[in-house]
Amino acid sequence: MVLQVPSARPCLRQRINKAESVEDVRKVFAYTTRILVEKIFSGEVKIRDDDVSLEPSEKSRFSLSDRFSSTKGFRSTWDNSDLPRMVGRFAETAARRIKHLEKHPEKTDAKIRM
């Protein structure tokens, strides 16, 4: 099943590129994923920012909370659509930005000094 939703990818990319800390990247990832899920499920599935978390060191790059993944109606859509691939690509983009920020801590330090 291919989901038809407006592309969040350019918006995510812009926000990720502007993120100045690892925490900013995590927040952008959670927010973008939440907005995507809300659009796909038309508000029928409630997702909180802590229901999806960025896990850059894990193979999948993200994890879903048990509460959220067991929500009625979510599992069948998740298993039969390209939603896991979409969220995975968001997570991959975010993980690359985190890696970049970790290699260049002066960018985060500059934000803290301001």
Backbone hydrogen bonds in HBPLUS format (Angstrom, degrees):
<---DONOR---> <-ACCEPTOR-->    atom                        ^
c    i                          cat <-CA-CA->   ^        H-A-AA   ^      H-
h    n   atom  resd res      DA  || num        DHA   H-A  angle D-A-AA Bond
n    s   type  num  typ     dist DA aas  dist angle  dist       angle   num
A0012-LEU N   A0008-ALA O   2.84 MM   4  6.03 161.9  1.88 159.1 165.2     1
A0013-ARG N   A0009-ARG O   2.84 MM   4  6.00 168.9  1.85 159.1 161.7     2
A0014-GLN N   A0010-PRO O   3.00 MM   4  6.20 161.2  2.04 149.2 153.6     3
A0015-ARG N   A0011-CYS O   3.02 MM   4  6.22 168.4  2.03 153.0 156.2     4
A0016-ILE N   A0012-LEU O   2.77 MM   4  5.89 162.9  1.80 159.9 165.2     5
A0017-ASN N   A0013-ARG O   2.93 MM   4  6.01 162.6  1.96 146.2 151.3     6
A0018-LYS N   A0014-GLN O   3.11 MM   4  6.32 137.3  2.30 140.4 151.3     7
A0019-ALA N   A0015-ARG O   3.06 MM   4  6.21 120.6  2.43 136.7 151.4     8
A0019-ALA N   A0016-ILE O   3.06 MM   3  5.10 144.1  2.20 100.0 110.8     9
A0025-VAL N   A0021-SER O   3.11 MM   4  6.48 156.4  2.16 148.9 154.9    10
A0026-ARG N   A0022-VAL O   2.98 MM   4  6.33 160.6  2.02 153.3 158.2    11
A0027-LYS N   A0023-GLU O   2.99 MM   4  6.21 157.9  2.04 148.8 154.6    12
A0028-VAL N   A0024-ASP O   2.93 MM   4  6.17 160.0  1.97 153.0 158.2    13
A0029-PHE N   A0025-VAL O   2.96 MM   4  6.17 163.3  1.99 154.0 158.4    14
A0030-ALA N   A0026-ARG O   2.99 MM   4  6.21 167.9  2.01 151.0 154.0    15
A0031-TYR N   A0027-LYS O   2.91 MM   4  6.01 166.6  1.93 151.1 155.3    16
A0032-THR N   A0028-VAL O   2.90 MM   4  5.97 170.3  1.90 152.9 156.0    17
A0033-THR N   A0029-PHE O   2.99 MM   4  6.08 163.1  2.02 150.9 155.8    18
A0034-ARG N   A0030-ALA O   2.94 MM   4  6.07 157.4  1.99 146.7 153.4    19
A0035-ILE N   A0031-TYR O   2.96 MM   4  6.23 162.6  1.99 155.3 159.2    20
A0036-LEU N   A0032-THR O   3.01 MM   4  6.19 162.4  2.04 148.3 153.2    21
A0037-VAL N   A0033-THR O   2.97 MM   4  6.19 168.5  1.98 154.9 157.3    22
A0038-GLU N   A0034-ARG O   2.93 MM   4  6.10 161.3  1.97 151.1 156.8    23
A0039-LYS N   A0035-ILE O   2.99 MM   4  6.21 153.2  2.07 148.7 155.4    24
A0040-ILE N   A0036-LEU O   2.97 MM   4  6.23 162.5  2.00 153.7 158.6    25
A0041-PHE N   A0037-VAL O   2.96 MM   4  6.06 167.0  1.98 155.6 158.5    26
A0043-GLY N   A0038-GLU O   3.12 MM   5  5.07 142.6  2.26 136.4 144.8    27
A0042-SER N   A0039-LYS O   3.37 MM   3  5.01 159.1  2.42  95.1 100.9    28
A0044-GLU N   A0041-PHE O   2.81 MM   3  5.37 167.2  1.82 128.0 130.5    29
A0051-ASP N   A0048-ARG O   2.93 MM   3  5.26 163.1  1.95 114.8 119.9    30
A0065-SER N   A0051-ASP O   2.74 MM  14  4.77 151.9  1.82 140.3 142.8    31
A0053-SER N   A0063-SER O   2.92 MM  10  5.39 162.9  1.95 152.8 158.1    32
A0063-SER N   A0053-SER O   2.88 MM  10  5.39 145.6  2.00 148.3 158.2    33
A0055-GLU N   A0061-ARG O   2.75 MM   6  4.66 165.5  1.77 118.6 120.8    34
A0058-GLU N   A0055-GLU O   2.98 MM   3  5.52 159.4  2.02 122.1 128.7    35
A0061-ARG N   A0058-GLU O   3.22 MM   3  4.99 134.6  2.44  93.3 105.9    36
A0069-SER N   A0065-SER O   2.94 MM   4  6.15 174.5  1.95 157.7 159.5    37
A0070-SER N   A0066-ASP O   3.08 MM   4  6.01 133.2  2.31 142.7 151.5    38
A0071-THR N   A0068-PHE O   3.03 MM   3  5.26 165.9  2.05 114.7 117.8    39
A0074-PHE N   A0071-THR O   3.04 MM   3  5.54 157.0  2.10 129.2 136.1    40
A0078-TRP N   A0074-PHE O   2.87 MM   4  6.03 167.2  1.89 163.3 167.8    41
A0079-ASP N   A0075-ARG O   2.87 MM   4  5.98 163.2  1.90 152.4 156.6    42
A0080-ASN N   A0076-SER O   3.05 MM   4  5.99 135.3  2.26 137.6 148.0    43
A0086-MET N   A0082-ASP O   2.95 MM   4  6.27 155.3  2.01 153.6 161.3    44
A0087-VAL N   A0083-LEU O   2.97 MM   4  6.16 172.7  1.97 162.3 162.7    45
A0088-GLY N   A0084-PRO O   2.87 MM   4  5.88 149.0  1.96 138.1 147.9    46
A0089-ARG N   A0085-ARG O   2.91 MM   4  6.16 146.2  2.02 143.9 152.0    47
A0090-PHE N   A0086-MET O   3.02 MM   4  6.38 154.8  2.09 147.8 154.8    48
A0091-ALA N   A0087-VAL O   2.86 MM   4  6.11 161.8  1.89 150.0 155.2    49
A0092-GLU N   A0088-GLY O   2.87 MM   4  6.09 149.4  1.96 142.7 151.2    50
A0093-THR N   A0089-ARG O   3.05 MM   4  6.25 160.6  2.08 148.0 152.1    51
A0094-ALA N   A0090-PHE O   2.98 MM   4  6.29 161.7  2.02 152.3 157.6    52
A0095-ALA N   A0091-ALA O   2.80 MM   4  5.98 156.3  1.85 149.0 155.9    53
A0096-ARG N   A0092-GLU O   3.02 MM   4  6.23 153.6  2.09 146.5 152.7    54
A0097-ARG N   A0093-THR O   3.17 MM   4  6.48 152.7  2.25 144.7 151.8    55
A0098-ILE N   A0094-ALA O   2.98 MM   4  6.29 156.2  2.03 151.0 157.6    56
A0099-LYS N   A0095-ALA O   2.99 MM   4  6.21 160.0  2.03 147.4 152.7    57
A0100-HIS N   A0096-ARG O   2.98 MM   4  6.24 154.5  2.05 144.9 151.7    58
A0101-LEU N   A0097-ARG O   2.86 MM   4  6.16 163.2  1.89 153.6 157.8    59
A0102-GLU N   A0098-ILE O   2.87 MM   4  6.09 153.4  1.94 151.7 159.2    60
A0103-LYS N   A0099-LYS O   3.07 MM   4  6.31 138.9  2.24 140.1 150.7    61
A0103-LYS N   A0100-HIS O   3.10 MM   3  5.15 126.4  2.40  95.7 109.7    62
A0104-HIS N   A0100-HIS O   3.04 MM   4  6.28 131.4  2.28 141.9 155.5    63
A0104-HIS N   A0101-LEU O   3.19 MM   3  4.99 132.3  2.43  90.5 103.5    64
A0107-LYS N   A0104-HIS O   3.12 MM   3  6.08 162.6  2.16 127.1 130.2    65
A0108-THR N   A0105-PRO O   3.10 MM   3  5.29 119.9  2.48 101.7 115.4    66
A0109-ASP N   A0105-PRO O   2.86 MM   4  6.13 164.7  1.89 156.6 161.8    67
A0110-ALA N   A0106-GLU O   2.88 MM   4  5.92 148.8  1.98 137.3 144.4    68
A0111-LYS N   A0108-THR O   3.10 MM   3  5.21 120.5  2.47  97.5 111.9    69
A0112-ILE N   A0108-THR O   3.11 MM   4  6.45 153.5  2.18 150.0 157.2    70
A0113-ARG N   A0109-ASP O   3.05 MM   4  6.30 154.1  2.12 151.2 157.4    71
